[in-house]
Amino acid sequence: MSGDAAGGLVCSVLTVGPLYENCPILAGEAPGAPPGAPIPCVAIDPGDEAERIGQYIRGRGWTLAEILLTHSHVDHIGAVDDLLRIFPEAALRASAETSRRIQSPRTNLSGLFGRPFGVTAAGRTAVSGQPFEAAGIAFAPVEVPGHDPGELAYGVPEAGWLFVGDVVFAGGIGRADFPGGDMRALVAGVRSLLGAWPGKTVVYPGHGPSTTILDEMRNNPFWPR
């Protein structure tokens, strides 16, 4: 587990499941909340170990207000339905395409990995270029095609954080050989995404360590020289 704080926000990253998927959990200070009231938080891509995620949230004195999904793949959605049962007031938000794809074992790839399941459709829709607020935190969604249709990255401008799912990793980019993948679109989307944020922005990938925009511009072989 790792954690960061910026702009009055806290981000804890739990690594879960057999594919070591990162599940960031974000919370703010909740000004005006009654003393002792749980602080609302947001979980991004809870891929597995719902009980562990739930215990961590409750252990911090938080409550889950919303789940955000970057994309539909099995290792990023496996704990969604269980968390919605643990926190019945929580909402699920994703792009319209991701919401459609998570419901099918074929498109969410769970069938390919031998444990087919579908996930409840998202009750809230995230649209690229349309900011929204969850748990008092302002998010800026940006579509990045090429790894999975409908995939979104979520920026948090006030903290200088960018949650990128599986489109960017430290020193690399995601796969484009799953159904709906497109390497040219992925490379172009990654360059557009990273180029729009300040160099000091912290980038949180779906797997592996965090990085920064500047580090990727210096070290990522897919960045133009």
C-alpha positions as CSV (number, residue, x, y, z in Angstrom):
1,M,0.0,0.0,0.0
2,S,1.2,3.5,-0.8
3,G,-0.3,7.0,-0.1
4,D,0.0,10.6,-1.0
5,A,-1.6,13.9,0.2
6,A,-2.1,17.1,-1.7
7,G,-4.6,20.0,-1.9
8,G,-6.4,18.8,1.2
9,L,-7.0,15.3,-0.3
10,V,-5.6,11.9,0.6
11,C,-4.9,9.1,-1.9
12,S,-4.2,5.6,-0.7
13,V,-3.4,2.9,-3.2
14,L,-4.2,-0.7,-2.4
15,T,-2.7,-3.4,-4.6
16,V,-5.2,-6.2,-5.0
17,G,-5.7,-9.6,-6.6
18,P,-3.5,-12.1,-8.5
19,L,-2.6,-9.5,-11.2
20,Y,-1.5,-6.9,-8.6
21,E,-4.0,-4.3,-9.7
22,N,-3.9,-0.9,-8.1
23,C,-7.1,0.4,-6.4
24,P,-6.7,4.1,-5.5
25,I,-8.9,5.4,-2.7
26,L,-9.4,9.1,-2.4
27,A,-10.9,11.2,0.4
28,G,-11.1,14.9,1.4
29,E,-11.6,16.7,4.6
30,A,-15.4,17.0,4.3
31,P,-15.8,20.5,5.8
32,G,-19.0,21.0,7.5
33,A,-19.6,17.3,8.3
34,P,-21.0,16.5,11.7
35,P,-18.3,15.5,14.2
36,G,-17.6,11.8,14.0
37,A,-19.5,11.4,10.8
38,P,-17.7,9.1,8.2
39,I,-15.8,11.0,5.5
40,P,-17.0,10.1,2.0
41,C,-14.4,8.5,-0.3
42,V,-14.0,7.3,-3.9
43,A,-12.5,4.0,-5.0
44,I,-11.1,3.7,-8.5
45,D,-11.0,0.3,-10.2
46,P,-11.6,-2.0,-7.3
47,G,-10.4,-5.2,-9.0
48,D,-10.5,-7.7,-6.2
49,E,-10.5,-8.3,-2.4
50,A,-13.7,-6.3,-1.7
51,E,-13.6,-7.2,2.0
52,R,-10.0,-5.9,2.4
53,I,-11.0,-2.7,0.6
54,G,-14.1,-2.3,2.7
55,Q,-12.1,-2.9,5.9
56,Y,-9.5,-0.3,4.9
57,I,-12.2,2.3,4.2
58,R,-14.0,1.7,7.5
59,G,-10.8,1.6,9.4
60,R,-9.9,5.1,8.3
61,G,-13.3,6.4,9.4
62,W,-14.5,6.8,5.8
63,T,-17.5,5.5,3.9
64,L,-17.6,4.7,0.2
65,A,-19.6,7.3,-1.8
66,E,-18.7,6.3,-5.3
67,I,-16.7,3.8,-7.4
68,L,-15.1,5.1,-10.6
69,L,-14.0,2.7,-13.4
70,T,-11.4,3.6,-16.0
71,H,-12.3,0.6,-18.2
72,S,-14.0,-2.8,-18.3
73,H,-11.3,-5.4,-17.8
74,V,-11.8,-8.1,-15.2
75,D,-8.9,-7.2,-13.0
76,H,-10.3,-3.7,-12.6
77,I,-13.9,-4.6,-11.8
78,G,-13.9,-7.8,-9.8
79,A,-14.8,-6.2,-6.4
80,V,-17.4,-3.8,-7.7
81,D,-20.6,-5.7,-6.9
82,D,-19.4,-6.9,-3.5
83,L,-18.4,-3.3,-2.5
84,L,-21.9,-2.1,-3.6
85,R,-23.3,-4.6,-1.2
86,I,-21.0,-3.6,1.6
87,F,-21.7,0.1,1.0
88,P,-25.3,0.2,-0.3
89,E,-25.4,4.0,-0.6
90,A,-22.4,4.0,-2.9
91,A,-22.8,4.7,-6.7
92,L,-20.9,3.3,-9.7
93,R,-19.7,5.7,-12.4
94,A,-18.1,4.8,-15.8
95,S,-18.3,5.7,-19.4
96,A,-21.4,4.5,-21.3
97,E,-19.2,2.0,-23.2
98,T,-17.5,0.7,-20.1
99,S,-20.9,0.3,-18.4
100,R,-22.0,-1.8,-21.3
101,R,-18.9,-3.9,-21.5
102,I,-18.6,-4.8,-17.8
103,Q,-21.9,-6.7,-18.0
104,S,-20.6,-9.4,-20.3
105,P,-18.0,-12.0,-19.6
106,R,-16.9,-11.8,-23.2
107,T,-16.2,-8.1,-23.3
108,N,-14.9,-7.7,-19.7
109,L,-12.5,-10.6,-20.4
110,S,-13.5,-12.6,-17.3
111,G,-14.5,-15.5,-19.5
112,L,-11.0,-15.5,-21.0
113,F,-9.5,-15.8,-17.5
114,G,-11.7,-18.7,-16.6
115,R,-14.1,-17.1,-14.1
116,P,-16.9,-15.6,-16.2
117,F,-19.1,-13.0,-14.5
118,G,-20.9,-9.8,-15.3
119,V,-21.1,-6.6,-13.2
120,T,-24.1,-4.3,-12.6
121,A,-24.4,-1.5,-15.1
122,A,-23.2,1.9,-13.8
123,G,-25.8,4.1,-12.4
124,R,-23.9,7.3,-13.3
125,T,-22.2,8.1,-16.6
126,A,-18.8,9.8,-16.9
127,V,-18.3,11.7,-20.2
128,S,-14.9,12.7,-21.5
129,G,-14.4,16.5,-21.2
130,Q,-17.3,16.9,-18.7
131,P,-16.0,17.4,-15.1
132,F,-18.0,16.0,-12.2
133,E,-17.8,15.8,-8.5
134,A,-17.7,12.7,-6.3
135,A,-17.3,12.7,-2.5
136,G,-16.6,16.4,-2.7
137,I,-13.7,15.9,-5.1
138,A,-13.6,17.4,-8.6
139,F,-12.7,14.9,-11.4
140,A,-11.8,15.7,-15.0
141,P,-12.4,12.6,-17.2
142,V,-10.5,12.2,-20.5
143,E,-11.1,9.4,-23.0
144,V,-8.0,7.5,-24.1
145,P,-8.7,4.9,-26.8
146,G,-6.6,2.0,-27.8
147,H,-6.5,-0.3,-24.8
148,D,-10.2,-0.8,-24.1
149,P,-13.1,0.9,-25.9
150,G,-14.5,3.7,-23.7
151,E,-11.5,3.9,-21.3
152,L,-11.2,7.1,-19.3
153,A,-8.4,8.6,-17.4
154,Y,-9.5,10.7,-14.4
155,G,-7.6,13.8,-13.4
156,V,-7.9,15.6,-10.1
157,P,-6.6,19.1,-10.9
158,E,-6.6,20.5,-7.3
159,A,-4.2,17.7,-6.2
160,G,-2.2,17.3,-9.4
161,W,-3.1,13.6,-9.8
162,L,-4.0,11.6,-12.9
163,F,-5.4,8.1,-12.7
164,V,-4.8,6.4,-16.0
165,G,-6.0,2.8,-15.8
166,D,-4.0,0.6,-18.2
167,V,-3.1,3.2,-20.9
168,V,0.2,4.3,-19.3
169,F,2.7,2.6,-17.0
170,A,5.9,3.8,-15.6
171,G,8.2,3.7,-18.6
172,G,5.6,2.2,-21.0
173,I,2.0,2.0,-22.2
174,G,-0.7,-0.6,-22.1
175,R,-1.5,-3.5,-24.4
176,A,-3.5,-3.1,-27.5
177,D,-4.0,-6.8,-28.4
178,F,-7.3,-7.3,-26.5
179,P,-10.6,-7.0,-28.4
180,G,-11.2,-3.4,-29.4
181,G,-7.5,-2.5,-29.0
182,D,-5.7,-0.2,-31.4
183,M,-2.0,0.5,-30.9
184,R,-1.9,3.7,-33.1
185,A,-4.9,5.1,-31.2
186,L,-3.3,4.2,-27.9
187,V,0.0,5.9,-28.6
188,A,-1.7,9.0,-30.0
189,G,-4.1,9.1,-27.0
190,V,-1.3,8.7,-24.4
191,R,0.7,11.5,-26.0
192,S,-2.4,13.8,-26.1
193,L,-3.3,13.0,-22.4
194,L,0.2,13.4,-21.0
195,G,0.9,16.6,-23.0
196,A,-2.2,18.3,-21.5
197,W,-1.0,18.1,-17.9
198,P,1.9,19.9,-16.0
199,G,5.1,17.9,-15.8
200,K,4.8,17.6,-12.0
201,T,1.5,15.8,-12.2
202,V,1.6,12.4,-10.4
203,V,0.4,9.6,-12.7
204,Y,-1.2,6.5,-11.1
205,P,-1.3,3.5,-13.4
206,G,-3.5,0.5,-13.0
207,H,-0.4,-1.7,-12.3
208,G,3.0,-0.9,-10.9
209,P,4.5,2.2,-9.4
210,S,3.3,5.8,-9.8
211,T,5.3,8.1,-12.0
212,T,5.0,11.7,-13.2
213,I,4.3,13.4,-16.5
214,L,7.9,14.8,-16.7
215,D,9.4,11.3,-16.0
216,E,7.4,9.8,-18.8
217,M,8.3,12.5,-21.2
218,R,12.0,11.8,-20.4
219,N,11.9,8.1,-20.2
220,N,8.9,6.6,-21.9
221,P,10.0,5.2,-25.3
222,F,6.5,5.9,-26.7
223,W,7.0,9.7,-26.1
224,P,8.3,11.5,-29.3
225,R,11.9,12.6,-29.2
